[in-house]
Amino acid sequence: MAETQLKARAKINLTLDVKARLRDGYHSVEMVMQQIDIADRVSIGTGDGSGPILVESDSRYVPDGEANIAYRAAQLIRKRYGIDRPVTVFIEKNIPTAAGLGGGSADAAAVILGLNRLLGLNLDLREMMRLGADLGADVPFCIMGGTALARGKGEVLTPIVSAAVLDILLVKPPVSVSTAWAYRNLDLSSITKRPDNAGMIAALEARDRERIAEGMVNVLEEVTVSKHTEISEIKSRMLERGALGTVMSGSGPTVVGLFGDGRKAKEAAKIFMESYKEVIVTKTVPTKEGE
């Protein structure tokens, strides 16, 4: 059996704006997405002959079968390219689940990248990203990585060339948020503060942490906070502990804190660990020129 192992890195939203509700029920968005250095480890194997797709994980929160987006990624590739070889996937879960951090999308992206390598499909990045878009709006970004402005439903990506490496603290309260619920309950006419995405891009290119922190805005935050007020409390406590800025990632509930240096982020993490199980200090993974 041929095998490969990949890092499936999480993402955060530095900004998230919703422009319009589309006829198909989805929404037109414009957001700055950022890969971070916390990752699942995804081991992928293929054998000879024909056989099933098997997906397993060390986490009980990860489903198997078609309920798992990583399974659907393998299924899509086999169907699209007329392949019935057996595929095995094992996910070592390090990204919190149902957290607004794109963990499932990252795993699906790893399966596409891994099977492209193992099966000798020779797909380029754009072809793999198009495949990913059939699975979910965040999957193309997880294939591309780095930093990007996302438009459309989230799948139209423009890389942002930034060498900024930011110190990040993640705190996930013990609640689950449905992305569909958050978007369904968003009143576009009541949005009072939208992100300045052009300003965020300029701040990232200039590696200006203060301007990046000031520009961290997510229009879904008000919706999710109305149901889970703990998110606001975490944001306030982060600022008290030295964060330059805070924002909720995706539809939540994870709070992202941007700190001036790793030491301050670690000091704040110790305080949050007294109250929360899922507290992570990490860094951003930037897009560099030529990538």
C-alpha positions in Angstrom: 0.0 0.0 0.0 1.2 3.5 -0.9 0.9 6.0 2.0 1.5 9.7 2.7 0.9 12.0 5.6 -0.1 15.6 5.5 -0.6 18.5 7.9 -4.2 19.8 7.6 -3.9 23.4 9.0 -6.8 25.3 10.6 -8.0 28.7 9.4 -9.2 31.8 11.1 -11.2 34.8 9.8 -9.4 38.1 10.4 -12.5 39.7 8.8 -15.9 38.4 7.7 -18.4 40.5 5.8 -21.7 39.3 4.3 -22.8 41.3 1.2 -26.1 39.7 0.1 -28.4 36.7 0.4 -28.3 34.6 -2.8 -31.3 33.0 -4.5 -30.0 29.5 -3.6 -30.1 30.3 0.1 -26.3 30.9 0.4 -24.7 34.2 1.0 -22.2 36.4 -0.9 -19.3 37.1 1.4 -16.0 39.0 1.5 -13.5 38.0 4.1 -9.8 37.8 4.9 -8.9 34.2 5.7 -5.7 33.2 7.4 -4.1 29.8 7.9 -2.7 29.1 11.3 -0.1 26.6 12.6 -2.4 24.2 14.4 -3.0 21.1 12.3 -4.6 17.7 12.1 -2.3 15.0 10.9 -4.0 13.1 8.0 -2.6 9.8 6.9 -3.8 8.6 3.6 -3.2 5.2 1.9 -4.2 3.5 -1.3 -4.0 -0.2 -2.3 -4.1 -2.3 -5.4 -7.3 -3.6 -7.0 -10.7 -2.4 -5.9 -11.9 -1.7 -2.4 -13.8 0.6 0.0 -13.0 4.0 1.5 -12.3 3.8 5.2 -12.0 6.9 7.4 -11.0 6.6 11.0 -9.9 9.1 13.7 -8.6 9.3 17.2 -11.5 11.6 18.1 -15.0 10.5 18.9 -16.3 13.7 17.5 -15.2 12.9 14.0 -17.9 10.9 12.0 -17.2 8.1 9.6 -18.8 7.3 6.3 -20.4 10.0 4.1 -21.1 12.2 7.2 -17.3 12.9 7.1 -16.2 15.5 4.5 -12.8 13.8 4.2 -14.7 10.6 3.1 -16.7 12.6 0.6 -13.4 14.1 -0.7 -12.1 10.6 -1.4 -15.4 9.6 -2.9 -15.4 12.6 -5.2 -11.9 11.9 -6.6 -12.7 8.2 -7.2 -15.9 9.1 -9.0 -14.5 12.0 -11.0 -11.4 10.0 -12.3 -13.0 6.5 -12.6 -10.9 5.0 -9.8 -12.0 2.2 -7.4 -8.8 1.5 -5.6 -9.2 1.2 -1.8 -8.5 4.4 0.2 -7.8 4.6 3.9 -7.7 7.8 5.9 -6.7 8.3 9.5 -7.2 11.7 11.1 -5.2 12.6 14.2 -7.4 15.4 15.4 -5.7 18.5 16.9 -8.1 21.2 15.6 -11.1 21.7 17.8 -14.3 20.5 16.2 -17.4 22.7 15.5 -15.2 25.7 16.3 -15.2 28.0 13.2 -11.6 26.9 12.5 -12.3 24.9 9.3 -11.0 21.6 10.7 -13.2 19.4 8.5 -12.4 21.4 5.4 -8.7 21.2 6.2 -9.0 17.4 6.4 -10.9 17.2 3.1 -8.2 19.4 1.5 -5.5 17.0 2.8 -7.3 14.1 1.2 -7.4 15.8 -2.2 -3.8 16.8 -2.0 -2.7 13.4 -0.8 -4.7 11.4 -3.4 -3.5 13.6 -6.1 0.1 12.6 -5.1 -0.6 8.9 -4.5 -2.7 8.3 -7.6 -0.5 10.3 -9.9 -3.4 12.5 -11.0 -1.0 15.4 -11.7 -3.7 18.0 -10.9 -2.5 21.6 -10.5 -3.5 23.8 -7.6 -6.5 25.4 -9.5 -7.9 22.0 -10.5 -7.7 20.7 -6.9 -9.3 23.9 -5.6 -12.2 23.5 -8.1 -12.7 20.0 -6.7 -12.7 21.3 -3.2 -15.4 23.9 -4.0 -17.7 20.9 -4.7 -17.3 19.9 -1.1 -17.5 23.2 0.8 -16.7 26.9 0.6 -13.6 26.7 2.9 -12.0 23.7 1.2 -10.4 25.7 -1.7 -8.7 28.0 0.8 -7.4 25.1 2.9 -5.9 23.7 -0.3 -4.2 27.0 -1.2 -3.2 28.0 2.3 -1.5 31.2 3.5 -3.6 34.4 3.5 -6.3 35.3 1.1 -9.3 37.6 0.3 -12.3 35.3 -0.2 -15.3 36.4 -2.2 -18.4 34.8 -3.7 -19.5 32.0 -1.4 -15.9 31.9 -0.1 -14.4 30.0 -2.9 -13.2 32.9 -5.1 -9.7 33.5 -3.7 -7.1 36.2 -4.1 -3.8 35.5 -2.4 -2.5 38.2 -0.1 1.3 38.5 -0.1 2.2 39.0 3.5 5.2 38.0 5.5 3.4 38.8 8.8 3.7 36.1 11.4 1.2 36.9 14.1 1.0 35.5 17.7 -2.5 34.1 18.2 -4.5 32.9 21.2 -7.6 30.7 20.5 -10.2 30.1 23.2 -13.2 28.0 22.4 -16.1 28.0 24.9 -18.0 24.7 25.3 -20.8 25.5 23.0 -21.7 24.5 19.4 -22.8 27.0 16.7 -24.5 26.0 13.5 -23.1 27.9 10.5 -26.5 27.7 8.8 -28.2 29.0 11.9 -25.9 32.0 12.1 -26.4 33.0 8.5 -30.1 32.4 8.7 -30.4 34.8 11.7 -28.3 37.5 10.2 -30.3 40.6 9.4 -28.3 42.3 6.6 -30.1 45.6 7.1 -29.1 45.8 10.8 -25.3 45.5 10.3 -23.7 48.7 11.7 -20.0 47.9 11.5 -18.4 46.2 8.5 -14.8 45.3 8.0 -12.5 47.4 5.9 -11.0 44.6 3.8 -8.8 46.8 1.7 -7.4 48.3 5.0 -6.8 44.8 6.4 -4.9 43.8 3.3 -2.7 46.9 3.5 -2.0 46.3 7.2 -1.0 42.7 6.5 1.3 43.7 3.6 2.9 46.3 5.9 3.1 43.8 8.8 1.4 46.4 11.0 0.0 44.4 14.0 -1.9 47.4 15.5 -3.7 48.1 12.2 -4.4 44.4 11.7 -5.8 44.2 15.3 -8.0 47.3 14.7 -9.4 45.8 11.5 -10.5 42.5 12.9 -14.3 42.6 12.4 -16.8 39.8 11.8 -20.5 40.7 11.1 -21.7 37.3 12.2 -20.4 38.0 15.7 -23.5 39.9 16.8 -25.7 37.0 15.8 -23.7 34.4 17.7 -23.1 36.6 20.7 -26.8 37.2 21.1 -27.2 33.5 21.9 -23.8 32.9 23.5 -22.8 35.9 25.6 -19.8 34.1 26.9 -18.0 35.0 23.6 -18.2 38.7 24.5 -16.8 38.0 28.0 -13.9 36.1 26.5 -13.1 38.9 24.1 -13.1 41.4 27.0 -10.9 39.2 29.2 -8.4 38.8 26.3 -8.1 42.6 25.9 -7.6 43.0 29.6 -4.8 40.4 29.4 -3.0 42.4 26.7 -4.5 41.3 23.3 -4.2 44.0 20.7 -7.5 42.9 19.1 -10.0 40.1 19.2 -12.5 38.6 16.7 -14.8 35.6 16.5 -13.7 33.1 13.8 -16.3 32.1 11.3 -19.7 31.5 12.8 -18.0 30.8 16.1 -17.7 30.1 18.9 -13.9 30.3 18.9 -12.4 33.7 19.9 -9.2 34.8 18.3 -6.9 37.1 20.1 -4.0 38.8 18.4 -1.0 39.6 20.7 2.1 41.6 20.4 4.3 38.7 21.1 4.2 35.0 22.0 5.1 35.5 25.7 2.0 37.6 26.3 -0.2 35.1 24.5 1.1 32.3 26.6 0.6 34.3 29.8 -3.0 35.0 28.9 -3.5 31.3 27.9 -2.6 30.2 31.4 -5.4 32.3 32.8 -8.0 31.0 30.3 -6.9 27.4 31.0 -8.3 27.7 34.5 -11.8 28.0 32.9 -11.7 26.4 29.5 -10.4 23.1 28.0 -9.7 24.2 24.5 -7.1 27.0 24.7 -4.4 27.1 22.1 -1.4 29.4 21.5 -0.4 29.4 17.8 1.0 31.5 15.0 -0.2 32.5 11.5 1.2 30.8 8.4 1.6 33.7 5.8 1.6 33.6 2.1 5.0 34.6 0.8 5.9 36.1 -2.6 6.1 33.4 -5.3 3.9 30.9 -3.5 
